[in-house]
Amino acid sequence: MAAVYEVVEPETGRRIALKLLERRFRGHHRFGREFRALTRLDHPNIVRVYRFGVAEDGTPFLTMELLDGVPAQVYAKRCGRPGTPERIREAVRIIGEVARALVYLHNRGVVHRDLKSSNVLVLRDGRVKVLDFGTARLAEAEERITRKGEFVGTYAYAAPEQYTGGEVDARTDLYSLGVLFYRLLTGHRPFDSDDPQELRRMHTTETPVEPCARVPGIPQPVGEIVMHLLQKEPVHRPQSAKGVMHALLRHAGERPRQLGVQEPELDGRAAVLELARQWMSPVRDVAGRSLFLTGPLGVGASALQKQLAAEAEQMGWAVLSASLLDQPGIWAFAGLVRAIARWGGVRSDP
């Protein structure tokens, strides 16, 4: 378990939080790069990480902004009984601010993987902060903090794919956001048990009682947002945290640009697939065309690329796959050169 202390920074005299990381992070130099990337995150709804370092005894640590607040569920209880207008209003606001933080994280390739009430603090002034990236996965990193198939997270908030060892991406965080939303609104988690295996069964096979049926007074549109987040298959959930923000803002009768977010013309991988299909089909017999798919890592782009590649091959396209190398100049494209050479049947010495 990680330990957190309140300390005084010698250079500045400011009070900060010092977090000693878990034993499993000891002795692995690759984690330094992972955690240093967290120090570059700067968002009003995310705890500020100042520094990553290693103590003399080999214990890795983080220094962070010191926060004075309470977990989201504790704050929700103070807002009244489930179903009361103030409690619903504050639950919607909190989830909206967490979604705003997730938009920022996911656009930078970070999947939190352990979103829960204790990792969402409401400060004295009402601000919401997402914290504890001890299990965060930097999807853009060459090496992963966890091995594929290893469970990381909290059982009561975990998405089905975390239990089954499936691909974890931004939509995994959205499932956990749904569990948190459900709890803030109703006072209960959608599934509850002391047995991890029973929780696994419920999260992967059962449909939770709808919030509106569990607590009278919760608006139907809010309940629908929660149930959308709690879909078993990632493809059936909202495809982005930005989409969740838009849904919450529409419920509140506000315009997306009030939070600095513009409504996209098209949202979700279904729209991307449809546009790609329309583009590929009419020009499949025309030489000299290329199709580029770009986007932040960690939001399911790899799965989308595989699907597009399979459909493109069926339509007669030549599909080449290569990775850019961390090398200066043209050497960064050596992998692409080799892929083109293999396709053309020639030698690939760059």
LOGUMI-355006 format. One record per residue (C-alpha): residue number from 1; residue in one letter; x, y, z. Coordinates in Angstrom, 3 decimals, always signed. Layout:
N
(node NUM, A, (X, Y, Z))
...
//
This chain:
350
(node 1, M, (+0.000, +0.000, +0.000))
(node 2, A, (+1.166, +3.530, -0.733))
(node 3, A, (+1.664, +5.980, +2.145))
(node 4, V, (+0.966, +9.720, +1.881))
(node 5, Y, (+2.484, +12.358, +4.170))
(node 6, E, (+2.089, +16.098, +4.554))
(node 7, V, (+5.545, +17.675, +4.278))
(node 8, V, (+7.187, +21.052, +3.771))
(node 9, E, (+9.169, +21.570, +0.572))
(node 10, P, (+12.607, +22.895, +1.666))
(node 11, E, (+13.177, +25.049, -1.419))
(node 12, T, (+9.875, +26.940, -1.270))
(node 13, G, (+8.495, +26.383, +2.228))
(node 14, R, (+5.126, +25.343, +0.799))
(node 15, R, (+3.197, +22.436, +2.259))
(node 16, I, (+2.820, +19.546, -0.180))
(node 17, A, (+1.846, +15.882, -0.173))
(node 18, L, (+4.573, +13.227, -0.367))
(node 19, K, (+3.420, +9.841, -1.665))
(node 20, L, (+5.686, +6.816, -1.241))
(node 21, L, (+4.809, +4.429, -4.058))
(node 22, E, (+3.956, +0.786, -3.648))
(node 23, R, (+6.575, -1.921, -3.285))
(node 24, R, (+5.808, -3.307, -6.753))
(node 25, F, (+7.300, -0.166, -8.326))
(node 26, R, (+10.689, -0.632, -6.672))
(node 27, G, (+13.676, -1.533, -8.788))
(node 28, H, (+11.996, -0.909, -12.145))
(node 29, H, (+13.642, +2.006, -13.929))
(node 30, R, (+10.953, +2.132, -16.615))
(node 31, F, (+8.418, +3.460, -14.103))
(node 32, G, (+10.416, +6.678, -13.847))
(node 33, R, (+9.461, +7.648, -17.369))
(node 34, E, (+5.834, +6.680, -16.750))
(node 35, F, (+5.498, +8.774, -13.609))
(node 36, R, (+7.490, +11.746, -14.867))
(node 37, A, (+4.905, +12.034, -17.611))
(node 38, L, (+2.313, +12.657, -14.877))
(node 39, T, (+4.190, +15.783, -13.806))
(node 40, R, (+3.337, +17.332, -17.188))
(node 41, L, (-0.413, +17.078, -16.557))
(node 42, D, (-1.921, +20.435, -15.693))
(node 43, H, (-5.708, +20.722, -15.402))
(node 44, P, (-7.968, +22.387, -12.810))
(node 45, N, (-9.769, +19.086, -12.100))
(node 46, I, (-6.615, +16.963, -11.700))
(node 47, V, (-4.297, +16.881, -8.694))
(node 48, R, (-1.011, +18.562, -9.606))
(node 49, V, (+1.987, +16.209, -9.508))
(node 50, Y, (+5.177, +18.198, -8.957))
(node 51, R, (+7.997, +15.716, -8.988))
(node 52, F, (+8.971, +12.063, -9.283))
(node 53, G, (+12.065, +10.792, -7.503))
(node 54, V, (+13.710, +7.862, -5.769))
(node 55, A, (+14.743, +7.975, -2.104))
(node 56, E, (+18.144, +6.739, -0.877))
(node 57, D, (+16.647, +3.392, +0.144))
(node 58, G, (+15.261, +2.871, -3.369))
(node 59, T, (+11.674, +3.847, -2.581))
(node 60, P, (+10.117, +5.806, -5.469))
(node 61, F, (+7.981, +8.806, -4.519))
(node 62, L, (+5.797, +11.560, -5.922))
(node 63, T, (+5.295, +15.046, -4.547))
(node 64, M, (+1.850, +16.513, -5.195))
(node 65, E, (-0.381, +19.433, -4.429))
(node 66, L, (-1.829, +19.221, -0.902))
(node 67, L, (-5.631, +19.069, -1.006))
(node 68, D, (-8.211, +19.755, +1.684))
(node 69, G, (-11.371, +17.920, +0.734))
(node 70, V, (-13.557, +14.849, +1.149))
(node 71, P, (-14.323, +11.868, -1.108))
(node 72, A, (-17.157, +12.435, -3.565))
(node 73, Q, (-19.554, +10.040, -1.808))
(node 74, V, (-18.997, +11.720, +1.579))
(node 75, Y, (-19.747, +15.086, -0.008))
(node 76, A, (-22.871, +13.696, -1.701))
(node 77, K, (-24.261, +12.496, +1.643))
(node 78, R, (-23.914, +16.030, +2.994))
(node 79, C, (-26.087, +17.283, +0.115))
(node 80, G, (-29.182, +15.459, +1.343))
(node 81, R, (-30.939, +12.167, +0.873))
(node 82, P, (-30.816, +10.402, -2.511))
(node 83, G, (-33.444, +11.782, -4.851))
(node 84, T, (-33.451, +15.310, -3.436))
(node 85, P, (-32.875, +18.157, -5.925))
(node 86, E, (-29.633, +19.351, -4.311))
(node 87, R, (-28.132, +15.864, -4.236))
(node 88, I, (-29.023, +15.241, -7.889))
(node 89, R, (-27.703, +18.647, -8.927))
(node 90, E, (-24.386, +18.168, -7.137))
(node 91, A, (-23.984, +14.588, -8.418))
(node 92, V, (-24.432, +15.839, -11.986))
(node 93, R, (-21.942, +18.667, -11.369))
(node 94, I, (-19.316, +16.358, -9.858))
(node 95, I, (-19.575, +13.816, -12.672))
(node 96, G, (-19.402, +16.638, -15.207))
(node 97, E, (-16.143, +17.893, -13.700))
(node 98, V, (-14.682, +14.389, -13.550))
(node 99, A, (-15.657, +13.883, -17.201))
(node 100, R, (-13.910, +17.158, -17.997))
(node 101, A, (-10.735, +15.808, -16.351))
(node 102, L, (-11.062, +12.564, -18.316))
(node 103, V, (-11.299, +14.466, -21.599))
(node 104, Y, (-7.936, +16.034, -20.765))
(node 105, L, (-6.360, +12.738, -19.642))
(node 106, H, (-7.615, +10.620, -22.520))
(node 107, N, (-6.504, +13.183, -25.091))
(node 108, R, (-2.984, +12.720, -23.689))
(node 109, G, (-3.056, +8.947, -23.720))
(node 110, V, (-3.653, +8.428, -19.991))
(node 111, V, (-6.216, +5.892, -18.795))
(node 112, H, (-6.782, +6.163, -15.038))
(node 113, R, (-7.981, +2.547, -14.487))
(node 114, D, (-8.977, +3.085, -10.838))
(node 115, L, (-11.641, +5.778, -10.815))
(node 116, K, (-13.718, +5.602, -7.608))
(node 117, S, (-15.185, +7.787, -4.869))
(node 118, S, (-12.004, +7.954, -2.799))
(node 119, N, (-10.039, +9.069, -5.872))
(node 120, V, (-12.389, +11.992, -6.514))
(node 121, L, (-12.148, +14.763, -3.911))
(node 122, V, (-14.533, +17.679, -3.467))
(node 123, L, (-12.615, +20.579, -1.923))
(node 124, R, (-13.902, +23.087, +0.604))
(node 125, D, (-14.658, +25.573, -2.160))
(node 126, G, (-16.587, +22.970, -4.169))
(node 127, R, (-13.894, +22.249, -6.751))
(node 128, V, (-13.531, +18.638, -7.872))
(node 129, K, (-10.131, +16.963, -8.166))
(node 130, V, (-9.273, +13.560, -9.631))
(node 131, L, (-6.263, +11.975, -7.953))
(node 132, D, (-4.245, +8.815, -7.378))
(node 133, F, (-2.654, +7.818, -10.637))
(node 134, G, (-0.835, +4.955, -8.889))
(node 135, T, (-2.461, +2.521, -11.299))
(node 136, A, (-2.719, +4.869, -14.284))
(node 137, R, (-1.644, +3.451, -17.602))
(node 138, L, (+0.171, +5.716, -20.015))
(node 139, A, (-1.073, +4.149, -23.205))
(node 140, E, (+1.562, +5.860, -25.326))
(node 141, A, (+4.455, +4.322, -23.412))
(node 142, E, (+6.485, +1.561, -25.043))
(node 143, E, (+6.501, -0.383, -21.802))
(node 144, R, (+3.387, -0.856, -19.702))
(node 145, I, (+3.175, -0.590, -15.923))
(node 146, T, (+1.052, -3.747, -15.933))
(node 147, R, (+1.129, -6.880, -18.027))
(node 148, K, (-1.777, -7.565, -20.340))
(node 149, G, (-4.428, -9.549, -18.500))
(node 150, E, (-3.307, -8.450, -15.020))
(node 151, F, (-6.149, -6.983, -12.947))
(node 152, V, (-5.579, -3.414, -11.836))
(node 153, G, (-8.297, -1.363, -10.189))
(node 154, T, (-10.945, -1.643, -7.484))
(node 155, Y, (-13.354, -4.575, -7.790))
(node 156, A, (-16.546, -2.627, -7.014))
(node 157, Y, (-15.790, -0.040, -9.723))
(node 158, A, (-14.072, -2.238, -12.313))
(node 159, A, (-15.338, -2.586, -15.870))
(node 160, P, (-16.088, -6.054, -17.277))
(node 161, E, (-12.973, -5.969, -19.470))
(node 162, Q, (-10.797, -5.452, -16.387))
(node 163, Y, (-12.163, -8.705, -14.946))
(node 164, T, (-11.824, -10.679, -18.166))
(node 165, G, (-8.390, -9.405, -19.199))
(node 166, G, (-9.740, -7.605, -22.252))
(node 167, E, (-8.373, -4.430, -23.806))
(node 168, V, (-8.466, -1.490, -21.400))
(node 169, D, (-8.941, +1.960, -22.878))
(node 170, A, (-10.685, +5.271, -22.197))
(node 171, R, (-14.095, +3.609, -22.213))
(node 172, T, (-13.007, +1.549, -19.197))
(node 173, D, (-12.793, +4.778, -17.217))
(node 174, L, (-16.292, +5.684, -18.430))
(node 175, Y, (-17.713, +2.469, -16.942))
(node 176, S, (-16.129, +3.323, -13.588))
(node 177, L, (-17.528, +6.834, -13.967))
(node 178, G, (-20.961, +5.231, -14.331))
(node 179, V, (-20.475, +3.269, -11.104))
(node 180, L, (-19.489, +6.482, -9.319))
(node 181, F, (-22.453, +8.384, -10.801))
(node 182, Y, (-24.825, +5.602, -9.711))
(node 183, R, (-23.467, +5.730, -6.175))
(node 184, L, (-23.620, +9.522, -5.869))
(node 185, L, (-27.245, +9.513, -7.026))
(node 186, T, (-28.609, +6.491, -5.141))
(node 187, G, (-26.229, +6.035, -2.207))
(node 188, H, (-25.488, +2.495, -3.426))
(node 189, R, (-23.161, +0.890, -5.913))
(node 190, P, (-24.869, -0.880, -8.827))
(node 191, F, (-23.377, -4.160, -7.588))
(node 192, D, (-22.209, -4.897, -4.065))
(node 193, S, (-20.528, -7.936, -2.541))
(node 194, D, (-17.567, -8.789, -0.329))
(node 195, D, (-16.642, -11.621, -2.691))
(node 196, P, (-14.486, -10.563, -5.692))
(node 197, Q, (-15.713, -13.549, -7.705))
(node 198, E, (-19.335, -12.567, -7.094))
(node 199, L, (-18.539, -9.002, -8.128))
(node 200, R, (-16.924, -10.368, -11.277))
(node 201, R, (-20.052, -12.336, -12.095))
(node 202, M, (-22.347, -9.363, -11.522))
(node 203, H, (-20.248, -6.846, -13.420))
(node 204, T, (-19.839, -9.164, -16.405))
(node 205, T, (-23.342, -10.692, -16.624))
(node 206, E, (-25.996, -8.810, -14.620))
(node 207, T, (-27.914, -5.640, -15.461))
(node 208, P, (-28.163, -3.236, -12.497))
(node 209, V, (-31.451, -1.856, -11.229))
(node 210, E, (-32.003, +1.468, -12.957))
(node 211, P, (-31.302, +4.476, -10.683))
(node 212, C, (-34.801, +5.895, -11.300))
(node 213, A, (-36.354, +2.609, -10.163))
(node 214, R, (-34.146, +2.442, -7.099))
(node 215, V, (-34.641, +6.039, -5.961))
(node 216, P, (-37.778, +8.030, -6.878))
(node 217, G, (-37.025, +11.573, -7.937))
(node 218, I, (-34.010, +10.892, -10.145))
(node 219, P, (-34.807, +12.313, -13.605))
(node 220, Q, (-35.162, +9.714, -16.351))
(node 221, P, (-32.562, +11.401, -18.641))
(node 222, V, (-29.993, +11.261, -15.827))
(node 223, G, (-30.741, +7.589, -15.218))
(node 224, E, (-30.313, +6.894, -18.924))
(node 225, I, (-26.859, +8.496, -18.903))
(node 226, V, (-25.853, +6.240, -15.997))
(node 227, M, (-27.142, +3.086, -17.692))
(node 228, H, (-25.378, +4.044, -20.917))
(node 229, L, (-22.088, +4.291, -19.028))
(node 230, L, (-22.690, +0.877, -17.418))
(node 231, Q, (-23.050, -1.096, -20.639))
(node 232, K, (-21.067, -4.354, -20.571))
(node 233, E, (-19.475, -3.922, -23.999))
(node 234, P, (-17.234, -0.862, -24.466))
(node 235, V, (-18.645, -0.314, -27.953))
(node 236, H, (-22.107, +0.227, -26.432))
(node 237, R, (-20.939, +2.876, -23.947))
(node 238, P, (-20.333, +6.536, -24.744))
(node 239, Q, (-17.199, +6.565, -26.879))
(node 240, S, (-15.627, +9.573, -25.200))
(node 241, A, (-15.739, +11.560, -21.978))
(node 242, K, (-16.556, +14.590, -24.103))
(node 243, G, (-19.779, +12.868, -25.148))
(node 244, V, (-20.678, +12.374, -21.477))
(node 245, M, (-20.064, +16.072, -20.828))
(node 246, H, (-22.351, +17.022, -23.681))
(node 247, A, (-25.118, +14.744, -22.394))
(node 248, L, (-24.879, +16.235, -18.895))
(node 249, L, (-24.862, +19.765, -20.257))
(node 250, R, (-27.905, +19.055, -22.382))
(node 251, H, (-29.696, +17.771, -19.276))
(node 252, A, (-28.753, +20.963, -17.437))
(node 253, G, (-29.930, +23.081, -20.370))
(node 254, E, (-26.456, +24.532, -20.963))
(node 255, R, (-24.439, +24.918, -24.146))
(node 256, P, (-21.204, +22.883, -24.439))
(node 257, R, (-19.119, +25.979, -25.205))
(node 258, Q, (-19.870, +27.258, -21.674))
(node 259, L, (-17.257, +24.790, -20.445))
(node 260, G, (-14.940, +25.530, -23.332))
(node 261, V, (-16.042, +22.450, -25.296))
(node 262, Q, (-17.527, +22.652, -28.761))
(node 263, E, (-20.064, +20.072, -29.928))
(node 264, P, (-18.431, +17.932, -32.596))
(node 265, E, (-20.213, +17.388, -35.871))
(node 266, L, (-19.626, +13.668, -35.572))
(node 267, D, (-18.769, +11.690, -32.464))
(node 268, G, (-17.812, +8.063, -31.865))
(node 269, R, (-16.012, +5.373, -33.817))
(node 270, A, (-19.171, +4.458, -35.745))
(node 271, A, (-19.078, +7.882, -37.398))
(node 272, V, (-15.367, +7.518, -38.168))
(node 273, L, (-15.939, +4.092, -39.722))
(node 274, E, (-18.773, +5.383, -41.868))
(node 275, L, (-16.714, +8.316, -43.144))
(node 276, A, (-13.776, +6.011, -43.918))
(node 277, R, (-16.012, +3.577, -45.798))
(node 278, Q, (-17.508, +6.383, -47.864))
(node 279, W, (-14.036, +7.669, -48.678))
(node 280, M, (-12.537, +4.298, -49.575))
(node 281, S, (-15.284, +2.874, -51.722))
(node 282, P, (-15.456, +5.393, -54.609))
(node 283, V, (-11.691, +5.639, -55.047))
(node 284, R, (-10.639, +2.044, -54.563))
(node 285, D, (-9.522, +1.763, -58.194))
(node 286, V, (-7.738, +5.116, -58.254))
(node 287, A, (-3.967, +5.093, -57.761))
(node 288, G, (-2.062, +7.580, -55.616))
(node 289, R, (-4.491, +7.903, -52.728))
(node 290, S, (-3.745, +7.368, -49.017))
(node 291, L, (-5.967, +7.283, -45.957))
(node 292, F, (-4.553, +8.433, -42.616))
(node 293, L, (-6.232, +7.755, -39.270))
(node 294, T, (-4.909, +9.930, -36.452))
(node 295, G, (-5.920, +10.472, -32.855))
(node 296, P, (-4.749, +10.315, -29.226))
(node 297, L, (-3.515, +6.958, -28.026))
(node 298, G, (-5.409, +5.092, -25.326))
(node 299, V, (-8.903, +5.724, -26.701))
(node 300, G, (-9.320, +2.587, -28.818))
(node 301, A, (-7.555, +3.779, -31.974))
(node 302, S, (-5.688, +0.461, -32.402))
(node 303, A, (-8.890, -1.575, -32.536))
(node 304, L, (-10.379, +0.915, -35.002))
(node 305, Q, (-7.288, +0.714, -37.208))
(node 306, K, (-7.495, -3.105, -37.294))
(node 307, Q, (-11.150, -3.003, -38.321))
(node 308, L, (-10.501, -0.413, -41.039))
(node 309, A, (-7.504, -2.383, -42.316))
(node 310, A, (-9.566, -5.571, -42.611))
(node 311, E, (-12.355, -3.775, -44.494))
(node 312, A, (-9.855, -1.973, -46.745))
(node 313, E, (-8.219, -5.264, -47.742))
(node 314, Q, (-11.621, -6.703, -48.635))
(node 315, M, (-12.169, -3.674, -50.887))
(node 316, G, (-8.858, -4.258, -52.693))
(node 317, W, (-6.664, -1.745, -50.922))
(node 318, A, (-3.028, -2.418, -50.050))
(node 319, V, (-2.653, -2.078, -46.279))
(node 320, L, (+0.815, -1.484, -44.830))
(node 321, S, (+1.587, -1.455, -41.107))
(node 322, A, (+4.664, +0.081, -39.502))
(node 323, S, (+5.765, +1.962, -36.395))
(node 324, L, (+7.772, +5.174, -36.304))
(node 325, L, (+11.079, +4.767, -34.503))
(node 326, D, (+12.514, +7.058, -31.853))
(node 327, Q, (+15.423, +8.009, -34.116))
(node 328, P, (+16.605, +11.326, -35.608))
(node 329, G, (+15.811, +12.416, -39.145))
(node 330, I, (+14.770, +9.932, -41.811))
(node 331, W, (+15.734, +6.985, -39.605))
(node 332, A, (+12.428, +7.475, -37.790))
(node 333, F, (+10.733, +6.183, -40.966))
(node 334, A, (+12.882, +3.061, -41.373))
(node 335, G, (+10.001, +0.788, -40.393))
(node 336, L, (+7.735, +2.363, -43.011))
(node 337, V, (+10.445, +2.023, -45.652))
(node 338, R, (+10.804, -1.687, -44.874))
(node 339, A, (+7.025, -2.202, -45.024))
(node 340, I, (+6.839, -0.537, -48.452))
(node 341, A, (+9.829, -2.549, -49.642))
(node 342, R, (+8.289, -5.842, -48.522))
(node 343, W, (+5.062, -4.928, -50.293))
(node 344, G, (+6.983, -4.061, -53.465))
(node 345, G, (+9.191, -7.135, -53.275))
(node 346, V, (+12.494, -5.275, -53.058))
(node 347, R, (+15.294, -5.036, -50.498))
(node 348, S, (+14.708, -2.576, -47.668))
(node 349, D, (+18.115, -1.233, -46.648))
(node 350, P, (+17.410, +2.494, -45.874))
//
